[in-house]
Amino acid sequence: MEKERKNPNLVNTFSIVGFDPNTGELGVAVASKFLGVGSIVPWARAGAGAVATQSWANKDYGQKGLELLEKGMTPDAVLSELTKDDEGLQLRQVGMVSAKGESVTFTGEDCYEWAGGIAGANFACQGNILVDETTVQKMADVFQSKPGTLAERLLEALYEGQEAGGDSRGKQSACLLVVKEGAGYGGTDDRYIDLRVDDHVEPIDELIRLYQLHQLYFNKPNPDEILEITGELKETISSYLIELNYLTAPVSSDEELWEAIQSFHLIENFDERVLDSGLIDLKVLDFMKQLVTRA
């Protein structure tokens, strides 16, 4: 049968699209035995929705899908509009969620087994060439039951989906995309998180590591984790900065110490965690300690 011949152009994968009604965040998490899956599958726009287009992926489903969602069409109506004249429909797979939490998932009859999806309030998950249906079911269960931010729930769902079987061909790439109005770098766009692992033996583990770094570098300090630089802490920071070559000897003034701390912030890309003179973020301090420990 023709279906037995695996088409190398198929983006065989498993993904989840989600919406957080409390924050307005929309996102997509995806993994696949496919190079650079993040360049094809995930699409999202603040105030509109999120789309995952895969199998014989049609990128128009992403671009046009977001345009139609932004006009207020429901995911069901958008899906009908996108598929009505699509000659490759039966090899398509798509998941979609709106900025109102409405969702839909579609799997064409010619997608390679196991293929299917589940849609519910605020999410849709889907996959093809999976070990079995357990991957999609696990993703749906995790997203609906786990606490945390949208990004954390999407990543947890993706991780547990892999643990349940995942892509039957193996692992290669993964991606996390989360959008929110004004949440991009510098507040100029909606791209809050855009992380990709294009080729890795454990792409989801690596994606989670990158997410943790993203939170470290781009989040602002937690007020409960702001420390005053006095006494023993002052001596500890000074010793760390000497070890890391930001100082050549113990400081003789608070100004000298603060200049070294500022240099550390800028060189290590902690722009979002810079505080007033005499204060330091606990997460920056912990990072300093880790560097010293590794040295």
C-alpha positions as CSV (number, residue, x, y, z in Angstrom):
1,M,0.0,0.0,0.0
2,E,1.2,3.6,-0.7
3,K,0.6,4.4,3.0
4,E,3.4,2.1,4.0
5,R,6.0,4.3,2.3
6,K,7.0,6.9,4.9
7,N,7.2,10.4,3.2
8,P,10.3,12.2,4.5
9,N,8.5,15.5,4.2
10,L,6.0,14.5,6.9
11,V,6.5,16.3,10.2
12,N,5.7,13.3,12.3
13,T,5.4,14.5,15.9
14,F,3.4,15.1,19.0
15,S,2.4,18.5,20.2
16,I,0.1,20.5,22.6
17,V,-1.4,23.9,22.2
18,G,-2.7,25.7,25.3
19,F,-4.3,28.8,26.7
20,D,-4.1,30.2,30.3
21,P,-7.3,32.3,30.9
22,N,-5.7,33.8,34.1
23,T,-2.7,35.4,32.3
24,G,-3.9,35.5,28.6
25,E,-0.8,33.4,27.6
26,L,-1.1,31.2,24.6
27,G,1.5,28.6,23.6
28,V,2.7,25.5,21.8
29,A,5.1,22.7,22.9
30,V,6.2,20.1,20.3
31,A,8.7,17.3,19.9
32,S,9.6,15.0,17.0
33,K,12.1,12.8,15.3
34,F,12.6,15.6,12.8
35,L,15.3,18.2,12.3
36,G,14.2,21.7,13.6
37,V,10.5,20.9,14.3
38,G,10.2,24.4,15.9
39,S,10.6,26.0,12.5
40,I,7.4,24.5,11.1
41,V,4.9,23.3,13.7
42,P,4.2,26.1,16.3
43,W,2.3,29.3,15.6
44,A,0.9,31.7,18.2
45,R,-0.3,35.3,18.5
46,A,-1.4,37.1,21.6
47,G,-5.1,37.8,21.7
48,A,-5.8,35.4,18.8
49,G,-4.7,31.8,19.4
50,A,-2.2,29.1,19.0
51,V,-1.8,26.5,16.2
52,A,0.2,23.3,15.7
53,T,0.4,22.2,12.1
54,Q,2.1,18.8,11.5
55,S,2.1,15.5,9.6
56,W,2.2,16.7,6.0
57,A,2.4,20.2,7.5
58,N,0.7,23.1,5.8
59,K,2.1,26.3,7.1
60,D,-0.9,28.2,5.8
61,Y,-2.8,26.5,8.7
62,G,-0.6,28.5,11.0
63,Q,-0.5,31.9,9.3
64,K,-4.1,32.0,8.0
65,G,-5.3,30.2,11.1
66,L,-4.1,32.9,13.3
67,E,-5.5,35.6,11.1
68,L,-8.9,34.0,11.2
69,L,-8.8,33.5,14.9
70,E,-7.8,37.1,15.4
71,K,-11.0,38.1,13.5
72,G,-13.0,36.2,16.2
73,M,-13.8,33.0,14.3
74,T,-14.0,29.8,16.5
75,P,-11.4,27.1,16.0
76,D,-14.0,24.8,14.5
77,A,-15.0,27.5,12.0
78,V,-11.3,28.2,11.2
79,L,-10.6,24.5,10.6
80,S,-13.5,24.3,8.2
81,E,-12.3,27.3,6.3
82,L,-8.7,26.0,6.1
83,T,-9.6,22.5,5.0
84,K,-12.4,23.1,2.6
85,D,-10.2,23.3,-0.5
86,D,-7.1,21.4,0.7
87,E,-6.2,18.5,-1.6
88,G,-3.8,17.1,1.0
89,L,-6.3,17.2,3.8
90,Q,-6.1,13.5,4.7
91,L,-2.4,13.8,5.4
92,R,-2.8,16.9,7.6
93,Q,-2.8,17.1,11.4
94,V,-3.6,20.2,13.3
95,G,-4.4,21.4,16.8
96,M,-5.8,24.8,17.6
97,V,-6.9,26.9,20.6
98,S,-8.4,30.4,20.7
99,A,-7.8,33.3,23.1
100,K,-11.2,32.3,24.6
101,G,-10.1,28.7,25.3
102,E,-12.1,27.1,22.5
103,S,-10.2,24.3,20.8
104,V,-10.2,21.7,18.0
105,T,-7.9,19.0,16.8
106,F,-7.9,17.2,13.5
107,T,-6.2,14.1,12.1
108,G,-6.5,13.1,8.5
109,E,-7.4,9.5,7.6
110,D,-4.1,9.0,5.9
111,C,-1.8,10.1,8.7
112,Y,0.5,7.2,9.8
113,E,-0.5,5.2,12.9
114,W,-0.7,5.7,15.7
115,A,-2.3,9.1,14.9
116,G,-5.0,11.1,16.7
117,G,-5.7,13.9,19.2
118,I,-7.7,15.1,22.1
119,A,-9.2,18.6,22.5
120,G,-10.7,20.2,25.6
121,A,-11.2,23.5,27.4
122,N,-8.0,25.6,26.8
123,F,-6.0,22.9,25.0
124,A,-5.6,20.5,22.2
125,C,-3.0,17.7,21.9
126,Q,-2.2,15.5,18.9
127,G,0.4,13.2,17.4
128,N,1.2,10.9,14.5
129,I,3.6,7.9,14.1
130,L,3.3,7.5,17.9
131,V,4.0,4.3,19.8
132,D,0.3,4.3,20.7
133,E,-2.5,6.6,22.0
134,T,-1.1,6.7,25.5
135,T,1.1,9.7,24.6
136,V,-1.8,11.9,23.7
137,Q,-3.9,10.8,26.6
138,K,-1.1,11.4,29.0
139,M,-0.5,14.9,27.7
140,A,-4.1,15.8,28.0
141,D,-4.3,14.4,31.6
142,V,-1.1,16.3,32.7
143,F,-2.1,19.6,31.2
144,Q,-5.5,19.5,32.9
145,S,-4.3,18.4,36.3
146,K,-0.9,20.0,36.9
147,P,-0.4,23.4,38.5
148,G,2.0,26.0,37.3
149,T,2.4,28.5,34.5
150,L,1.3,27.8,31.0
151,A,4.9,27.1,29.9
152,E,5.5,24.7,32.8
153,R,2.3,22.8,32.1
154,L,3.1,22.6,28.4
155,L,6.6,21.3,29.1
156,E,5.3,18.8,31.7
157,A,2.8,17.5,29.2
158,L,5.4,17.1,26.5
159,Y,7.8,15.4,28.9
160,E,5.2,12.9,30.2
161,G,4.0,12.3,26.6
162,Q,7.6,11.2,25.7
163,E,7.8,9.0,28.8
164,A,4.5,7.4,27.7
165,G,6.0,6.4,24.3
166,G,6.3,9.5,22.1
167,D,7.4,9.4,18.5
168,S,7.8,5.7,17.5
169,R,10.9,6.6,15.4
170,G,12.8,8.2,18.3
171,K,13.9,11.7,19.4
172,Q,15.6,14.7,17.7
173,S,14.1,18.1,18.2
174,A,11.7,20.1,20.4
175,C,10.3,23.6,20.8
176,L,8.4,25.8,23.3
177,L,6.6,29.0,22.1
178,V,4.6,31.1,24.5
179,V,3.1,34.5,23.6
180,K,1.5,37.3,25.7
181,E,0.7,40.9,24.9
182,G,3.8,43.1,25.4
183,A,5.8,40.3,27.1
184,G,8.6,40.1,24.4
185,Y,12.1,41.4,25.0
186,G,11.9,45.1,25.7
187,G,8.1,44.9,25.7
188,T,7.9,45.5,21.9
189,D,6.1,42.3,20.9
190,D,4.2,39.3,22.2
191,R,7.0,36.7,22.0
192,Y,7.5,35.8,25.7
193,I,9.3,32.5,25.3
194,D,10.6,31.1,22.0
195,L,13.1,28.2,22.6
196,R,14.2,25.6,20.1
197,V,16.3,22.5,20.3
198,D,16.9,21.5,16.7
199,D,19.0,18.4,17.0
200,H,19.7,16.6,20.3
201,V,19.7,13.1,21.7
202,E,17.4,14.2,24.5
203,P,15.6,17.3,23.0
204,I,12.9,17.6,25.7
205,D,15.4,17.5,28.6
206,E,17.5,20.1,26.8
207,L,14.4,22.2,26.1
208,I,13.5,22.1,29.9
209,R,17.1,23.2,30.7
210,L,16.9,26.1,28.3
211,Y,13.5,27.1,29.8
212,Q,15.1,27.2,33.2
213,L,17.9,29.5,31.9
214,H,15.2,31.7,30.2
215,Q,13.5,32.2,33.6
216,L,16.8,33.0,35.2
217,Y,17.9,35.5,32.6
218,F,14.7,37.2,31.6
219,N,12.5,37.2,34.7
220,K,12.6,40.1,37.2
221,P,13.7,39.5,40.8
222,N,11.2,38.1,43.3
223,P,10.9,40.8,46.1
224,D,11.2,38.0,48.6
225,E,14.6,37.0,47.2
226,I,16.3,40.5,47.3
227,L,19.2,40.5,49.8
228,E,21.0,43.4,51.4
229,I,24.7,43.3,50.9
230,T,26.1,43.6,54.4
231,G,28.3,41.7,56.9
232,E,29.2,38.2,56.0
233,L,27.3,38.3,52.7
234,K,29.4,41.2,51.6
235,E,32.6,39.2,52.3
236,T,31.2,36.2,50.5
237,I,30.3,38.1,47.4
238,S,33.7,39.8,47.4
239,S,35.5,36.4,47.6
240,Y,33.3,35.1,44.7
241,L,34.2,38.1,42.5
242,I,37.9,37.6,43.3
243,E,37.6,34.0,42.3
244,L,35.9,34.9,39.1
245,N,38.4,37.7,38.2
246,Y,36.0,40.6,38.7
247,L,38.2,41.8,41.6
248,T,41.9,41.4,42.2
249,A,41.8,41.8,46.0
250,P,39.2,42.4,48.8
251,V,37.4,45.6,48.2
252,S,38.2,48.8,50.1
253,S,34.9,50.5,49.4
254,D,31.2,49.7,48.8
255,E,31.5,51.6,45.5
256,E,34.3,49.3,44.2
257,L,32.2,46.2,45.2
258,W,29.1,47.5,43.5
259,E,31.0,48.3,40.3
260,A,32.3,44.7,40.2
261,I,28.7,43.4,40.8
262,Q,27.4,45.5,38.0
263,S,30.1,44.2,35.7
264,F,29.1,40.7,36.6
265,H,25.4,41.5,35.8
266,L,26.3,42.8,32.4
267,I,28.8,40.2,31.3
268,E,26.5,37.3,32.5
269,N,23.4,38.9,30.9
270,F,21.5,39.5,34.1
271,D,20.1,42.9,32.8
272,E,16.6,42.2,34.2
273,R,18.0,41.4,37.7
274,V,20.1,44.6,38.3
275,L,19.1,46.2,41.6
276,D,19.9,49.4,43.4
277,S,23.3,49.7,45.0
278,G,23.7,47.6,48.1
279,L,21.2,44.9,47.0
280,I,21.5,41.6,45.1
281,D,19.1,39.0,43.8
282,L,19.4,35.6,45.4
283,K,19.3,33.9,42.0
284,V,22.2,36.0,40.8
285,L,24.1,35.1,44.0
286,D,23.4,31.4,43.5
287,F,24.6,31.6,39.9
288,M,27.8,33.3,41.2
289,K,28.3,30.4,43.6
290,Q,27.8,27.8,40.9
291,L,30.4,29.4,38.7
292,V,32.9,29.4,41.6
293,T,32.1,25.8,42.4
294,R,32.8,24.8,38.8
295,A,36.0,26.8,38.5
